[in-house]
Amino acid sequence: MAALSTNQTIAVIGAGTMGAGIAQIAAAAGHPTLLFDLNPEAIERGIAQTDAGLKKLVSRGKMSDEDRIALIANITPATKLEELTSASLVIEAILEDLEVKQNLFGQLESICSEQTILATNTSSLSVTAIAAKLARPGNLVGMHFFNPAPVMKLVEVVSGITTQPAAAETVFDTAASWGKHPVYAKSTPGFIVNRVARPFYAEGMRLLEEGAADVTTLDTLIREAGGFRMGPFELMDLIGHDVNYAVTSTVYAGFYYDQRFLPSLIQKELVDGGLYGRKSGQGFYDYREGAVKPVINDAPAAVPPKTIEVAGHLGVAESLVELWQQAGIEIIRNEGEGWIQAGKTRIALTDGRSATRRAAEDNLPNTVLFDLAIDFNKTTRIALAAGDNTSAEAIQLATGLFQKLDKKVTVIADIPGMVVMRTVCTIANEAADTVFQQVCDIAGADTAMKSGVNYPQGPLAWADQIGLPHVLTVLENLLQAYGLDRYRISQLLRRKVEGGNRFYA
Ligand code: NAI
């Protein structure tokens, strides 16, 4: 199925945040683009805002003024719905209300041709439900853009039960021809991104609730060691807690209150207090004038061990061994299950058990764990956690060992799975379940998270990199520690490990 050609008309309904951006995308691709809104001022405002944005691009040399003029000329305001009759594709970005959307599409069916594809940018409603009252429900497809639409590459192409595959394919190919990264998804709560991203926020808030560290420390670790562009707290503050909490609550209700998606009391408290984040001046951080910028406490300089014993392969952290060697630390290699011994201190990558539990099980009181980093060579920061009975000397030795690699060290409380490992494993687990439940395929899940929310790596490719047996062990230990459905393990992940396979061959 080919993409729509650029001489075919695209109509966009709703000229707000999303609609104006979507019209810009279609117009930039060269389509005659009609923009309709119930409120004519919104159309004017939408086009004016688009033009102002484009002028900025021109002034920065990123776009020629001729292209700007041509783009704006491609957008025609429509004053009546009847003017959309020539459209080959109508994209709706109006109020998020099932009945209002159903009515609109009902009207469109009588205005547009039988071939016109009707697309909805809904982020939380069922595509099947929106199509339910149509005479031709097969023509209705979800076309879920991300904000800001002209910038974010992802488009989730969502099929309801009644969506004709040909209509979804046309939308997919058209989005691709616009330079987007389309991904097929089945109409289920949260589709892909708004579901798979839930643990990013939820685990952050649980870690905070459990006293793992403060928000600044947690955000910094997720950014500097995890490689994410923003930490969960600064991102929630940016999105707005009212919006983020509403998405979580919708997904939670959508899955019949599966405890896996349980919203956080911390966030509810912020919402109830009107502390929505940046837009209200206060959220997890204080944005008001004169507010003191929080700082992160790095561990003080410590002396590294001269010699370490490395027992077995350190898995995803193995590259550290060469770094330590290059840094002049003597390495004695030995048999073992992937740990480091420095005198009486045992140092190991977190496997989802707390350091205290691990110390007790191994009968090694001086256990110190380190957290995952997206790239152990490049990371500038590593988190450590020590058991309740670990000596101060052991923590200093482990601190010195990482500082020897010019990495900053942050010591957090002894929380199972630590910060980056726990976050990445739970996201990967949700991505695996999303694939397992046929919402999308493996590559689709990874593309969605990279192109929709800028994750530094697709979660399933990331799980492969960590090693699926290790990811499974982390989740099993989290499940054992908490007994919560939040850590219920995806059957697909389990099966991959049982078969000795990976997500990608
Ligand atoms: P918005 O409030 O900025 O804009 C909505 C526009 O639709 C307004 O200009 C309003 O006048 C117009 N409108 C309302 N009812 C209408 C009707 N019956 N006919 C014609 N125009 C009508 O809303 P926003 O944020 O652009 O969201 C639009 C849709 O996109 C919603 O379904 C939302 O869930 C979805 N969405 C929003 C995202 C976001 O980050 N804001 C991201 C992805 C999807």
Residues whose N, C-alpha, C, O or C-beta is under 5 A from the ligand:
A	BS01	NAI	G14 A15 G16 T17 M18 G19 F36 D37 L38 N39 A42 A93 I94 L95 E96 N121 T122 S123 F145 F146 N147
